[in-house]
Amino acid sequence: MTKIALITGGSRGLGKNAALKLAGEGVGVVITYLSNADAAAAVVKTIQDQGGKAVALQLDAGNVSSFPAFKATFATALRETWHRDTFDYLVCNAGHGVHAPLAETTEAQFDGLMNVHLKGVLFLTQALVPMLEDGGRILTVSTGLARFSIPGFGAYAAMKGAVEVYSRYLAQELGPRGIAVNTIAPGAIETDFGGGMVRDVPDVNAFIASSTAMGRAGLPDDIGDAICGLLVGGSQWMTAQRIEVSGGQSL
């Protein structure tokens, strides 16, 4: 039976890379997108052109009131595309950053981060866990910034730290069903996240490289490969762990 993964925020960046990597391993993929339907459709087409199956669904990961309708739409997609009522892997990846000192962080910025990175993750998981196969896998996405500190990312990192704690508790609760829950914490990666700062600003990229044991900033493939390995690889007895994939940043 084909394994199926749901990846939130899968139309761009790390989510897109993870979708392509998983599809390459024969996993059926459902990605969500917030507003860029064309980008999501392009990801689906790439997977289909390579012989895989994929579906893109719209989701505002910070709008809890929309989750019941999304669950129904997701269930329909599973039945129509794979003739299943369940899925195997949930990757809570959707997110955005705020770069501001804590003293200047606004309530609106704080609420936006909380709604997507913590509240949304908790309640989306709550809604979808009944559809997750026993023995399935949940992977939440944190950040290296929850371990080391770079000025301007305090509010964002705080939300990710909370997600790490939430994931450990969820692992405890879902353990009896054989469901593993882990957290992947990327370091600084060359994507369009944060306006493409790490990818497009030479001084920032050089700073990251100089403070990373492996001597460079991360690439999307570094994280996509890790996500794929954690879900379909041989680490199936591992749960409640935070796995940092940063090349040894700020050791």
C-alpha positions, 0 to 999 in steps of 0.5 A: 500500500502506498504511503501518503504524506501531508506536508503543510506549506509544501508549495515553496522552500523546505516543504517543497523540497521535502515533497519532492524527496518523498515523492521520489521514494514512492510516497503519495504527497498532499501539500498545502499552500496559503495563497500561491496556487500556481506554485503549488500546482507546479510542485504537483506537476513536477511530481506527476511528471516523474510518475508520482501522485500528488494533490495541492490543497489550500490551507491557512495554517493559522486559522483554526476555524478552517480546520474542520472544512480542510479535514473534509477536503483532505479526506475527499482527496485521499479517497479520490486519489488513493482510495484510502481514508487514512494517511501515514505521515504528517509534516507540520512545516508551514510558517513564516518569520518575524525579524524584530527585536523583542522590544519592538515586536508588536502584538500583531506579529506575536499573534501571527507567529503563535497562530501559525507555529503553535496554535495551528500546529496543535489544533491541526494535529488534533483534527487529523490524528484520527485519520493517521494510521497506527504506526504513522509518523508526525514531524514538526519543524522547529529551528536551530534558533531555539538552541542558539540566539541571533538578535531579532528572532526572539519571538519566532524562536520562542514559538518554535521552542514551544513546539518542541515541548508540545511534540514531546508531549504528543509523542507520549500520548500517541506512543500506544498507537505506535505513532512516532513524533519528532522535531526537525530543527534546521539551521540557516538554509538558503531559501526565500524564507525571511526574504531570502536573507541567507540565500541572497545577502552575501554578508549574511551567508558569509557570517553563517558559513563562518559560524558553522562547523561544516563551513557553509549555510544549509541547502534545501536538499539538506533538510529535504533529505533529512525529513525523508530519512526520518519518515521512511528511513530506518529510524522507526524506534525513535520518538520524542527527539529534537534532531537539529540539521544545521551543519554544526551552526553556533556550536 
